[in-house]
């Protein structure tokens, strides 16, 4: 039985990619967990798990990377709102540099792969 190599060898997003995504979104402005869950899809996390998202936010709150507070809602119960701290902003800049290095490595890989594909096409 043949397997799909894309599914079998999928590399996926970097480990713990949710954390830098949340820090970036919170650097753009305060937000509620549900809004953040909706917004991480634009950063490549198609299937973000709500439990993972809230655990990550709670951990970042304990680490003082974000600050959370309860905000009254006009349409229901109060909602926990998250804001980035100064320490969280420093962490965001550090991880952005690390992700830039990963991006350069992936670009180099893709350029070499494209060259190989072009060579294979010319050889036919």
The first five atom37 places (N, CA, C, CB, O) and aatype in JSON, in Angstrom:
{
  "aatype": [20, 20, 20, 20, 20, 20, 20, 20, 20, 20, 20, 20, 20, 20, 20, 20, 20, 20, 20, 20, 20, 20, 20, 20, 20, 20, 20, 20, 20, 20, 20, 20, 20, 20, 20, 20, 20, 20, 20, 20, 20, 20, 20, 20, 20, 20, 20, 20, 20, 20, 20, 20, 20, 20, 20, 20, 20, 20, 20, 20, 20, 20, 20, 20, 20, 20, 20, 20, 20, 20, 20, 20, 20, 20, 20, 20, 20, 20, 20, 20, 20, 20, 20, 20, 20, 20, 20, 20, 20, 20, 20, 20, 20, 20, 20, 20, 20, 20, 20, 20, 20, 20, 20, 20, 20, 20, 20, 20, 20, 20, 20, 20, 20, 20, 20, 20, 20, 20, 20, 20, 20, 20, 20, 20],
  "atom_mask": [
    [1, 1, 1, 1, 1],
    [1, 1, 1, 1, 1],
    [1, 1, 1, 1, 1],
    [1, 1, 1, 1, 1],
    [1, 1, 1, 1, 1],
    [1, 1, 1, 1, 1],
    [1, 1, 1, 1, 1],
    [1, 1, 1, 1, 1],
    [1, 1, 1, 1, 1],
    [1, 1, 1, 1, 1],
    [1, 1, 1, 1, 1],
    [1, 1, 1, 1, 1],
    [1, 1, 1, 1, 1],
    [1, 1, 1, 1, 1],
    [1, 1, 1, 1, 1],
    [1, 1, 1, 1, 1],
    [1, 1, 1, 1, 1],
    [1, 1, 1, 1, 1],
    [1, 1, 1, 1, 1],
    [1, 1, 1, 1, 1],
    [1, 1, 1, 1, 1],
    [1, 1, 1, 1, 1],
    [1, 1, 1, 1, 1],
    [1, 1, 1, 1, 1],
    [1, 1, 1, 1, 1],
    [1, 1, 1, 1, 1],
    [1, 1, 1, 1, 1],
    [1, 1, 1, 1, 1],
    [1, 1, 1, 1, 1],
    [1, 1, 1, 1, 1],
    [1, 1, 1, 1, 1],
    [1, 1, 1, 1, 1],
    [1, 1, 1, 1, 1],
    [1, 1, 1, 1, 1],
    [1, 1, 1, 1, 1],
    [1, 1, 1, 1, 1],
    [1, 1, 1, 1, 1],
    [1, 1, 1, 1, 1],
    [1, 1, 1, 1, 1],
    [1, 1, 1, 1, 1],
    [1, 1, 1, 1, 1],
    [1, 1, 1, 1, 1],
    [1, 1, 1, 1, 1],
    [1, 1, 1, 1, 1],
    [1, 1, 1, 1, 1],
    [1, 1, 1, 1, 1],
    [1, 1, 1, 1, 1],
    [1, 1, 1, 1, 1],
    [1, 1, 1, 1, 1],
    [1, 1, 1, 1, 1],
    [1, 1, 1, 1, 1],
    [1, 1, 1, 1, 1],
    [1, 1, 1, 1, 1],
    [1, 1, 1, 1, 1],
    [1, 1, 1, 1, 1],
    [1, 1, 1, 1, 1],
    [1, 1, 1, 1, 1],
    [1, 1, 1, 1, 1],
    [1, 1, 1, 1, 1],
    [1, 1, 1, 1, 1],
    [1, 1, 1, 1, 1],
    [1, 1, 1, 1, 1],
    [1, 1, 1, 1, 1],
    [1, 1, 1, 1, 1],
    [1, 1, 1, 1, 1],
    [1, 1, 1, 1, 1],
    [1, 1, 1, 1, 1],
    [1, 1, 1, 1, 1],
    [1, 1, 1, 1, 1],
    [1, 1, 1, 1, 1],
    [1, 1, 1, 1, 1],
    [1, 1, 1, 1, 1],
    [1, 1, 1, 1, 1],
    [1, 1, 1, 1, 1],
    [1, 1, 1, 1, 1],
    [1, 1, 1, 1, 1],
    [1, 1, 1, 1, 1],
    [1, 1, 1, 1, 1],
    [1, 1, 1, 1, 1],
    [1, 1, 1, 1, 1],
    [1, 1, 1, 1, 1],
    [1, 1, 1, 1, 1],
    [1, 1, 1, 1, 1],
    [1, 1, 1, 1, 1],
    [1, 1, 1, 1, 1],
    [1, 1, 1, 1, 1],
    [1, 1, 1, 1, 1],
    [1, 1, 1, 1, 1],
    [1, 1, 1, 1, 1],
    [1, 1, 1, 1, 1],
    [1, 1, 1, 1, 1],
    [1, 1, 1, 1, 1],
    [1, 1, 1, 1, 1],
    [1, 1, 1, 1, 1],
    [1, 1, 1, 1, 1],
    [1, 1, 1, 1, 1],
    [1, 1, 1, 1, 1],
    [1, 1, 1, 1, 1],
    [1, 1, 1, 1, 1],
    [1, 1, 1, 1, 1],
    [1, 1, 1, 1, 1],
    [1, 1, 1, 1, 1],
    [1, 1, 1, 1, 1],
    [1, 1, 1, 1, 1],
    [1, 1, 1, 1, 1],
    [1, 1, 1, 1, 1],
    [1, 1, 1, 1, 1],
    [1, 1, 1, 1, 1],
    [1, 1, 1, 1, 1],
    [1, 1, 1, 1, 1],
    [1, 1, 1, 1, 1],
    [1, 1, 1, 1, 1],
    [1, 1, 1, 1, 1],
    [1, 1, 1, 1, 1],
    [1, 1, 1, 1, 1],
    [1, 1, 1, 1, 1],
    [1, 1, 1, 1, 1],
    [1, 1, 1, 1, 1],
    [1, 1, 1, 1, 1],
    [1, 1, 1, 1, 1],
    [1, 1, 1, 1, 1],
    [1, 1, 1, 1, 1],
    [1, 1, 1, 1, 1],
    [1, 1, 1, 1, 1]
  ],
  "atom_positions": [
    [[0.84, -1.18, 0.0], [0.0, 0.0, 0.0], [0.89, 1.24, 0.0], [-0.96, 0.0, 1.22], [1.78, 1.37, 0.84]],
    [[0.65, 2.15, -0.93], [1.45, 3.36, -1.07], [0.91, 4.45, -0.14], [1.45, 3.85, -2.53], [-0.3, 4.63, 0.0]],
    [[1.83, 5.15, 0.49], [1.43, 6.26, 1.35], [1.73, 7.57, 0.64], [2.15, 6.21, 2.73], [2.54, 7.62, -0.27]],
    [[1.07, 8.61, 1.07], [1.29, 9.94, 0.51], [2.55, 10.53, 1.17], [0.05, 10.87, 0.74], [2.54, 10.77, 2.38]],
    [[3.62, 10.77, 0.4], [4.86, 11.27, 1.0], [4.67, 12.64, 1.66], [5.95, 11.36, -0.05], [5.36, 12.94, 2.64]],
    [[3.77, 13.47, 1.15], [3.55, 14.78, 1.75], [3.02, 14.62, 3.17], [2.57, 15.61, 0.89], [3.47, 15.31, 4.08]],
    [[2.07, 13.71, 3.36], [1.52, 13.47, 4.69], [2.54, 12.76, 5.59], [0.23, 12.64, 4.59], [2.68, 13.11, 6.76]],
    [[3.24, 11.79, 5.04], [4.17, 11.01, 5.84], [5.37, 11.82, 6.29], [4.64, 9.81, 5.05], [5.85, 11.63, 7.41]],
    [[5.87, 12.72, 5.44], [7.08, 13.46, 5.75], [6.84, 14.95, 5.97], [8.08, 13.27, 4.66], [7.76, 15.75, 5.83]],
    [[5.63, 15.32, 6.29], [5.31, 16.72, 6.51], [6.14, 17.28, 7.66], [3.8, 16.9, 6.79], [6.15, 16.73, 8.76]],
    [[6.84, 18.36, 7.4], [7.7, 18.99, 8.4], [6.86, 19.87, 9.32], [8.82, 19.82, 7.73], [7.06, 19.86, 10.54]],
    [[5.94, 20.61, 8.77], [5.07, 21.46, 9.57], [5.74, 22.73, 10.04], [4.57, 20.7, 10.75], [6.87, 23.04, 9.66]],
    [[5.03, 23.44, 10.87], [5.51, 24.7, 11.41], [6.54, 24.44, 12.5], [4.35, 25.55, 11.96], [6.59, 23.34, 13.06]],
    [[7.38, 25.45, 12.8], [8.36, 25.26, 13.88], [7.68, 24.9, 15.2], [9.2, 26.54, 14.06], [6.55, 25.31, 15.47]],
    [[8.39, 24.15, 15.99], [7.88, 23.76, 17.3], [7.61, 25.02, 18.12], [8.88, 22.81, 18.04], [8.4, 25.97, 18.08]],
    [[6.54, 25.05, 18.83], [6.14, 26.19, 19.67], [5.9, 27.47, 18.86], [7.21, 26.45, 20.71], [6.1, 28.57, 19.37]],
    [[5.47, 27.33, 17.61], [5.22, 28.49, 16.76], [4.03, 29.31, 17.26], [4.96, 28.04, 15.31], [3.91, 30.49, 16.95]],
    [[3.16, 28.69, 18.04], [2.0, 29.41, 18.56], [2.43, 30.6, 19.42], [1.11, 28.46, 19.38], [1.84, 31.67, 19.34]],
    [[3.45, 30.41, 20.23], [3.9, 31.46, 21.15], [4.32, 32.72, 20.4], [5.07, 30.95, 22.0], [3.81, 33.8, 20.72]],
    [[5.23, 32.65, 19.41], [5.58, 33.89, 18.71], [4.39, 34.51, 17.97], [6.71, 33.63, 17.73], [4.31, 35.73, 17.83]],
    [[3.48, 33.66, 17.49], [2.29, 34.19, 16.82], [1.45, 35.01, 17.79], [1.45, 33.05, 16.23], [1.0, 36.1, 17.46]],
    [[1.24, 34.48, 18.99], [0.44, 35.19, 19.99], [1.12, 36.49, 20.41], [0.19, 34.3, 21.21], [0.46, 37.51, 20.58]],
    [[2.43, 36.45, 20.58], [3.15, 37.67, 20.97], [3.04, 38.73, 19.88], [4.62, 37.35, 21.25], [2.86, 39.91, 20.18]],
    [[3.14, 38.33, 18.63], [3.02, 39.28, 17.53], [1.62, 39.89, 17.5], [3.33, 38.59, 16.19], [1.46, 41.1, 17.37]],
    [[0.61, 39.04, 17.61], [-0.76, 39.53, 17.59], [-1.03, 40.49, 18.75], [-1.75, 38.36, 17.63], [-1.71, 41.5, 18.58]],
    [[-0.49, 40.17, 19.91], [-0.7, 41.04, 21.07], [0.13, 42.32, 20.97], [-0.35, 40.3, 22.35], [-0.24, 43.33, 21.56]],
    [[1.24, 42.29, 20.23], [2.0, 43.52, 19.98], [1.18, 44.47, 19.1], [3.36, 43.19, 19.3], [1.34, 45.69, 19.17]],
    [[0.31, 43.9, 18.29], [-0.56, 44.7, 17.43], [-1.73, 45.3, 18.21], [-1.09, 43.86, 16.28], [-2.34, 46.27, 17.76]],
    [[-2.05, 44.73, 19.38], [-3.11, 45.27, 20.21], [-3.66, 44.23, 21.17], [-4.23, 45.81, 19.34], [-3.51, 43.03, 20.94]],
    [[-4.28, 44.69, 22.24], [-4.87, 43.76, 23.22], [-5.97, 42.95, 22.54], [-5.44, 44.53, 24.45], [-6.57, 43.37, 21.56]],
    [[-6.21, 41.76, 23.11], [-7.19, 40.88, 22.48], [-7.7, 39.86, 23.48], [-6.58, 40.18, 21.26], [-7.12, 39.66, 24.54]],
    [[-8.8, 39.23, 23.11], [-9.39, 38.13, 23.87], [-8.92, 36.81, 23.27], [-10.95, 38.22, 23.88], [-8.53, 36.76, 22.1]],
    [[-8.95, 35.76, 24.05], [-8.51, 34.45, 23.58], [-9.21, 33.99, 22.32], [-8.71, 33.45, 24.65], [-8.56, 33.49, 21.4]],
    [[-10.52, 34.15, 22.26], [-11.27, 33.69, 21.09], [-10.85, 34.46, 19.84], [-12.78, 33.85, 21.32], [-10.73, 33.88, 18.76]],
    [[-10.62, 35.77, 19.98], [-10.16, 36.57, 18.84], [-8.77, 36.1, 18.38], [-10.12, 38.07, 19.2], [-8.5, 36.01, 17.19]],
    [[-7.91, 35.81, 19.34], [-6.57, 35.33, 19.01], [-6.64, 33.99, 18.29], [-5.72, 35.19, 20.28], [-5.89, 33.76, 17.34]],
    [[-7.52, 33.12, 18.73], [-7.69, 31.83, 18.07], [-8.07, 32.03, 16.61], [-8.76, 30.98, 18.79], [-7.59, 31.31, 15.73]],
    [[-8.91, 32.99, 16.36], [-9.33, 33.31, 15.0], [-8.18, 33.9, 14.18], [-10.51, 34.29, 15.02], [-8.04, 33.59, 13.0]],
    [[-7.35, 34.73, 14.8], [-6.29, 35.45, 14.1], [-5.05, 34.61, 13.79], [-5.89, 36.64, 14.9], [-4.34, 34.92, 12.83]],
    [[-4.77, 33.57, 14.57], [-3.55, 32.79, 14.32], [-3.6, 32.04, 13.0], [-3.33, 31.8, 15.45], [-2.56, 31.66, 12.46]],
    [[-4.81, 31.83, 12.46], [-4.9, 31.14, 11.17], [-4.21, 31.95, 10.07], [-6.37, 30.89, 10.79], [-3.66, 31.37, 9.13]],
    [[-4.24, 33.27, 10.17], [-3.58, 34.12, 9.17], [-2.07, 33.99, 9.22], [-3.97, 35.58, 9.36], [-1.37, 34.4, 8.29]],
    [[-1.54, 33.43, 10.31], [-0.1, 33.24, 10.45], [0.31, 31.79, 10.2], [0.36, 33.67, 11.84], [1.43, 31.38, 10.53]],
    [[-0.59, 31.01, 9.62], [-0.25, 29.65, 9.2], [-0.68, 28.55, 10.14], [1.18, 29.56, 9.02], [-0.4, 27.38, 9.88]],
    [[-1.35, 28.87, 11.23], [-1.82, 27.83, 12.16], [-3.29, 27.54, 11.86], [-1.63, 28.29, 13.65], [-4.19, 28.08, 12.5]],
    [[-3.5, 26.67, 10.89], [-4.86, 26.37, 10.44], [-5.7, 25.65, 11.48], [-4.8, 25.54, 9.2], [-6.9, 25.89, 11.58]],
    [[-5.08, 24.8, 12.24], [-5.84, 23.98, 13.19], [-5.38, 24.24, 14.62], [-5.69, 22.49, 12.85], [-5.02, 23.31, 15.34]],
    [[-5.39, 25.49, 15.03], [-4.97, 25.81, 16.4], [-5.99, 25.25, 17.37], [-4.8, 27.36, 16.58], [-7.2, 25.46, 17.22]],
    [[-5.51, 24.55, 18.37], [-6.35, 23.95, 19.38], [-6.65, 24.99, 20.46], [-5.67, 22.7, 19.99], [-5.72, 25.58, 21.02]],
    [[-7.92, 25.23, 20.78], [-8.24, 26.22, 21.81], [-7.56, 25.92, 23.15], [-9.75, 26.28, 22.02], [-7.08, 26.84, 23.81]],
    [[-7.5, 24.67, 23.54], [-6.85, 24.31, 24.8], [-5.38, 24.68, 24.81], [-7.0, 22.82, 25.07], [-4.87, 25.21, 25.79]],
    [[-4.7, 24.4, 23.7], [-3.28, 24.76, 23.58], [-3.09, 26.27, 23.62], [-2.69, 24.19, 22.28], [-2.17, 26.77, 24.26]],
    [[-3.98, 26.99, 22.94], [-3.89, 28.44, 22.91], [-4.03, 29.01, 24.32], [-4.95, 29.02, 21.98], [-3.23, 29.86, 24.72]],
    [[-5.03, 28.56, 25.06], [-5.25, 29.1, 26.4], [-4.14, 28.66, 27.37], [-6.61, 28.65, 26.93], [-3.77, 29.43, 28.26]],
    [[-3.6, 27.45, 27.21], [-2.47, 27.03, 28.05], [-1.25, 27.9, 27.76], [-2.13, 25.54, 27.81], [-0.52, 28.28, 28.68]],
    [[-1.02, 28.2, 26.5], [0.11, 29.04, 26.11], [-0.05, 30.45, 26.68], [0.24, 29.09, 24.56], [0.9, 31.02, 27.22]],
    [[-1.25, 31.01, 26.57], [-1.5, 32.34, 27.13], [-1.3, 32.35, 28.64], [-2.92, 32.8, 26.78], [-0.73, 33.29, 29.19]],
    [[-1.78, 31.31, 29.31], [-1.64, 31.22, 30.77], [-0.16, 31.15, 31.15], [-2.41, 29.99, 31.32], [0.27, 31.81, 32.09]],
    [[0.61, 30.34, 30.43], [2.04, 30.21, 30.7], [2.75, 31.54, 30.47], [2.68, 29.1, 29.82], [3.6, 31.94, 31.26]],
    [[2.4, 32.22, 29.38], [3.04, 33.51, 29.1], [2.65, 34.55, 30.14], [2.67, 33.99, 27.69], [3.44, 35.45, 30.44]],
    [[1.45, 34.45, 30.68], [1.02, 35.34, 31.75], [1.85, 35.09, 33.0], [-0.49, 35.15, 32.05], [2.29, 36.03, 33.66]],
    [[2.06, 33.82, 33.33], [2.88, 33.47, 34.5], [4.34, 33.89, 34.32], [2.81, 31.96, 34.75], [5.02, 34.2, 35.3]],
    [[4.81, 33.92, 33.07], [6.19, 34.32, 32.77], [6.33, 35.82, 32.57], [6.68, 33.6, 31.53], [7.42, 36.31, 32.26]],
    [[5.24, 36.55, 32.75], [5.2, 38.01, 32.61], [5.48, 38.49, 31.18], [6.2, 38.65, 33.55], [5.93, 39.61, 30.99]],
    [[5.21, 37.65, 30.2], [5.34, 38.06, 28.81], [4.06, 38.77, 28.35], [5.63, 36.85, 27.91], [4.1, 39.63, 27.47]],
    [[2.95, 38.39, 28.96], [1.67, 39.05, 28.72], [1.05, 39.35, 30.08], [0.72, 38.17, 27.84], [1.41, 38.77, 31.1]],
    [[0.11, 40.27, 30.06], [-0.66, 40.6, 31.26], [-2.12, 40.36, 30.9], [-0.41, 42.1, 31.74], [-2.57, 40.77, 29.83]],
    [[-2.85, 39.69, 31.77], [-4.26, 39.46, 31.5], [-5.11, 40.15, 32.56], [-4.57, 37.96, 31.46], [-4.7, 40.31, 33.71]],
    [[-6.29, 40.55, 32.14], [-7.24, 41.18, 33.05], [-8.65, 40.9, 32.54], [-6.97, 42.72, 33.18], [-8.86, 40.64, 31.36]],
    [[-9.6, 40.97, 33.45], [-10.99, 40.74, 33.08], [-11.61, 42.04, 32.59], [-11.8, 40.16, 34.28], [-11.48, 43.09, 33.22]],
    [[-12.27, 41.95, 31.45], [-12.91, 43.11, 30.86], [-14.4, 42.87, 30.75], [-12.3, 43.42, 29.46], [-14.82, 41.84, 30.21]],
    [[-15.22, 43.78, 31.26], [-16.67, 43.6, 31.15], [-17.1, 43.55, 29.68], [-17.42, 44.72, 31.89], [-16.5, 44.2, 28.83]],
    [[-18.14, 42.8, 29.42], [-18.66, 42.68, 28.06], [-20.1, 43.19, 28.04], [-18.58, 41.21, 27.54], [-20.86, 42.95, 28.98]],
    [[-20.46, 43.87, 26.99], [-21.83, 44.37, 26.86], [-22.78, 43.26, 26.43], [-21.88, 45.52, 25.86], [-24.0, 43.4, 26.59]],
    [[-22.24, 42.17, 25.89], [-23.1, 41.11, 25.37], [-22.96, 39.79, 26.12], [-22.8, 40.89, 23.91], [-23.26, 38.74, 25.57]],
    [[-22.51, 39.82, 27.36], [-22.37, 38.58, 28.1], [-21.43, 38.75, 29.27], [-21.87, 37.48, 27.19], [-21.2, 39.86, 29.76]],
    [[-20.87, 37.62, 29.73], [-19.97, 37.7, 30.89], [-18.65, 38.39, 30.54], [-19.69, 36.29, 31.43], [-18.3, 38.54, 29.37]],
    [[-17.94, 38.81, 31.58], [-16.63, 39.44, 31.39], [-15.69, 38.48, 30.66], [-16.02, 39.87, 32.75], [-15.79, 37.26, 30.82]],
    [[-14.8, 39.04, 29.87], [-13.84, 38.23, 29.12], [-12.43, 38.59, 29.54], [-14.02, 38.42, 27.59], [-12.12, 39.75, 29.83]],
    [[-11.59, 37.56, 29.56], [-10.18, 37.8, 29.87], [-9.53, 38.43, 28.64], [-9.45, 36.47, 30.29], [-9.64, 37.93, 27.53]],
    [[-8.86, 39.54, 28.88], [-8.17, 40.28, 27.83], [-6.67, 40.16, 28.08], [-8.63, 41.78, 27.79], [-6.22, 40.18, 29.22]],
    [[-5.92, 40.04, 26.99], [-4.46, 39.86, 27.07], [-3.77, 41.06, 26.43], [-4.02, 38.54, 26.38], [-4.19, 41.56, 25.39]],
    [[-2.7, 41.5, 27.08], [-1.88, 42.6, 26.56], [-0.41, 42.2, 26.68], [-2.16, 43.94, 27.34], [-0.03, 41.48, 27.6]],
    [[0.39, 42.66, 25.75], [1.83, 42.37, 25.75], [2.54, 43.25, 26.78], [2.43, 42.58, 24.35], [2.24, 44.43, 26.91]],
    [[3.47, 42.66, 27.5], [4.3, 43.42, 28.45], [5.6, 43.83, 27.76], [4.6, 42.57, 29.74], [5.88, 43.4, 26.64]],
    [[6.38, 44.67, 28.43], [7.68, 45.07, 27.88], [8.58, 43.85, 27.7], [8.36, 46.11, 28.81], [9.3, 43.74, 26.7]],
    [[8.55, 42.94, 28.68], [9.35, 41.72, 28.57], [8.87, 40.86, 27.39], [9.28, 40.91, 29.89], [9.68, 40.26, 26.69]],
    [[7.57, 40.82, 27.18], [7.03, 40.08, 26.04], [7.47, 40.68, 24.72], [5.52, 40.06, 26.11], [7.72, 39.95, 23.76]],
    [[7.56, 42.0, 24.66], [8.01, 42.67, 23.43], [9.49, 42.34, 23.17], [7.82, 44.22, 23.54], [9.87, 42.13, 22.02]],
    [[10.3, 42.3, 24.2], [11.71, 41.91, 24.04], [11.8, 40.48, 23.52], [12.47, 42.04, 25.38], [12.6, 40.19, 22.62]],
    [[10.99, 39.58, 24.08], [10.98, 38.18, 23.64], [10.53, 38.1, 22.19], [10.06, 37.33, 24.54], [11.09, 37.32, 21.41]],
    [[9.53, 38.9, 21.81], [9.04, 38.93, 20.44], [10.17, 39.28, 19.48], [7.89, 39.93, 20.29], [10.33, 38.63, 18.44]],
    [[10.95, 40.3, 19.81], [12.06, 40.7, 18.93], [13.11, 39.6, 18.82], [12.72, 42.0, 19.45], [13.65, 39.35, 17.74]],
    [[13.39, 38.94, 19.93], [14.39, 37.85, 19.91], [13.91, 36.69, 19.05], [14.67, 37.36, 21.35], [14.68, 36.16, 18.24]],
    [[12.68, 36.28, 19.21], [12.18, 35.13, 18.44], [12.01, 35.51, 16.97], [10.83, 34.63, 19.01], [12.17, 34.65, 16.09]],
    [[11.7, 36.76, 16.68], [11.6, 37.19, 15.28], [12.95, 37.05, 14.58], [11.09, 38.66, 15.19], [13.01, 36.68, 13.41]],
    [[14.03, 37.35, 15.3], [15.37, 37.16, 14.74], [15.65, 35.7, 14.48], [16.43, 37.73, 15.67], [16.23, 35.35, 13.45]],
    [[15.25, 34.85, 15.39], [15.45, 33.41, 15.22], [14.64, 32.88, 14.04], [15.06, 32.67, 16.51], [15.13, 32.07, 13.25]],
    [[13.4, 33.34, 13.93], [12.56, 32.9, 12.81], [13.09, 33.42, 11.48], [11.11, 33.37, 13.01], [12.92, 32.76, 10.45]],
    [[13.73, 34.58, 11.47], [14.34, 35.11, 10.24], [15.46, 34.19, 9.78], [14.89, 36.54, 10.47], [15.63, 33.98, 8.58]],
    [[16.23, 33.64, 10.73], [17.29, 32.69, 10.37], [16.68, 31.42, 9.77], [18.14, 32.33, 11.61], [17.2, 30.89, 8.79]],
    [[15.61, 30.94, 10.36], [14.91, 29.76, 9.83], [14.4, 30.05, 8.42], [13.74, 29.33, 10.76], [14.51, 29.22, 7.53]],
    [[13.85, 31.24, 8.24], [13.33, 31.63, 6.93], [14.44, 31.65, 5.87], [12.67, 33.01, 7.02], [14.24, 31.17, 4.75]],
    [[15.6, 32.19, 6.23], [16.73, 32.2, 5.28], [17.16, 30.78, 4.91], [17.93, 32.96, 5.87], [17.45, 30.5, 3.75]],
    [[17.19, 29.9, 5.9], [17.57, 28.5, 5.63], [16.54, 27.83, 4.72], [17.72, 27.71, 6.95], [16.91, 27.1, 3.8]],
    [[15.26, 28.08, 4.97], [14.22, 27.49, 4.13], [14.26, 28.06, 2.72], [12.83, 27.73, 4.75], [14.04, 27.33, 1.75]],
    [[14.55, 29.35, 2.6], [14.69, 29.96, 1.27], [15.84, 29.32, 0.5], [14.91, 31.48, 1.39], [15.71, 29.03, -0.69]],
    [[16.97, 29.1, 1.18], [18.12, 28.46, 0.53], [17.76, 27.05, 0.08], [19.34, 28.42, 1.48], [18.12, 26.64, -1.03]],
    [[17.06, 26.31, 0.92], [16.61, 24.97, 0.57], [15.71, 25.02, -0.67], [15.87, 24.3, 1.76], [15.9, 24.26, -1.61]],
    [[14.74, 25.93, -0.65], [13.78, 26.01, -1.75], [14.47, 26.41, -3.05], [12.68, 27.0, -1.41], [14.14, 25.87, -4.11]],
    [[15.42, 27.34, -2.99], [16.15, 27.73, -4.21], [16.91, 26.54, -4.8], [17.14, 28.87, -3.91], [16.89, 26.33, -6.01]],
    [[17.56, 25.76, -3.95], [18.3, 24.58, -4.43], [17.35, 23.53, -4.99], [19.15, 23.96, -3.3], [17.64, 22.89, -6.0]],
    [[16.21, 23.36, -4.33], [15.22, 22.4, -4.82], [14.69, 22.84, -6.18], [14.06, 22.25, -3.81], [14.57, 22.02, -7.09]],
    [[14.38, 24.13, -6.33], [13.88, 24.63, -7.61], [14.92, 24.42, -8.71], [13.51, 26.12, -7.5], [14.57, 24.08, -9.84]],
    [[16.19, 24.62, -8.4], [17.26, 24.4, -9.36], [17.3, 22.93, -9.79], [18.63, 24.82, -8.76], [17.47, 22.63, -10.97]],
    [[17.14, 22.04, -8.83], [17.11, 20.61, -9.13], [15.93, 20.27, -10.05], [17.03, 19.8, -7.83], [16.09, 19.51, -11.0]],
    [[14.75, 20.82, -9.76], [13.57, 20.56, -10.58], [13.81, 21.07, -12.0], [12.32, 21.24, -9.97], [13.47, 20.38, -12.97]],
    [[14.39, 22.26, -12.13], [14.68, 22.8, -13.45], [15.67, 21.93, -14.21], [15.21, 24.21, -13.33], [15.51, 21.71, -15.41]],
    [[16.7, 21.42, -13.52], [17.67, 20.53, -14.15], [16.99, 19.25, -14.62], [18.81, 20.21, -13.18], [17.27, 18.76, -15.72]],
    [[16.1, 18.71, -13.81], [15.38, 17.49, -14.18], [14.5, 17.73, -15.4], [14.52, 17.01, -13.01], [14.4, 16.86, -16.26]],
    [[13.86, 18.9, -15.48], [13.0, 19.22, -16.62], [13.82, 19.37, -17.9], [12.22, 20.51, -16.35], [13.38, 18.95, -18.97]],
    [[15.01, 19.97, -17.81], [15.87, 20.13, -18.98], [16.46, 18.81, -19.42], [16.99, 21.11, -18.68], [16.76, 18.64, -20.6]],
    [[16.63, 17.87, -18.51], [17.22, 16.57, -18.84], [16.23, 15.69, -19.61], [17.68, 15.86, -17.56], [16.64, 14.74, -20.27]],
    [[14.96, 15.99, -19.54], [13.95, 15.16, -20.23], [13.91, 15.4, -21.69], [12.6, 15.41, -19.68], [13.11, 14.78, -22.39]]
  ]
}
